């Protein structure tokens, strides 16, 4: 039995030290792969991939399949992170379009306007109660926001959407009250 076989068997049995050796053996490749998929320096995505891998080790048939299996998990993690970033950017830009009807926008570059709006949005979000702020984040960042809300807030689907509606209204009101820089 090779050291890789022993580590995989031990890690499947819950041995954290054995999984740490698996991590040490494959981390550089996984980080490099995540970086190549456009995920910043790749470390956050790689950490997430290894966390998922630890919980799914029973799926690995042999140590020879381990690296490709880890890359498959990393591919899914990176794709999910890209989708979440696109959704977040889309929704942040939509939220930035909330404007005061009677206020004129200064004649400055689009980037400066976006930066100013993002600051206003951040200040308005800070004014929300924690549960409402979390509801907005869950809605715009999670694939299944209602289930995520059930886990993190203990709400039913309808309870989550009621909280979200209240949070959106309060956010719109707060955007009207936030002084523009």
SULPE-V919954 format. One line per field, one symbol per residue. psi: psi as a letter, one per 40 degrees, with the letter a starting at -180 (. if undefined). burial: # if it has 9 or more other ideal C-beta (glycine too) atoms within 8 Angstrom, else .. A space follows every 50 residues. Layout:
psi: ???
burial: ???
//
This chain:
psi: hiddddddddddeehddddddddddeddddddddddefgbeedddddddd ddddeeddehdiddeddddddddddddddddddddddddddddddeehih dehihigiidddddddddddddddddeiiddddddddddeeidgdddddd ddefiidddddddddddddddddddddhhh.
burial: ...#########.....##.###..##.#######.#.#..#####.### .###.##..#..#.##..###.###.########..##..###.##.... ............##.######.###.##...#####.###....##.### ..#.#...###.##.###.###.##..#...
//
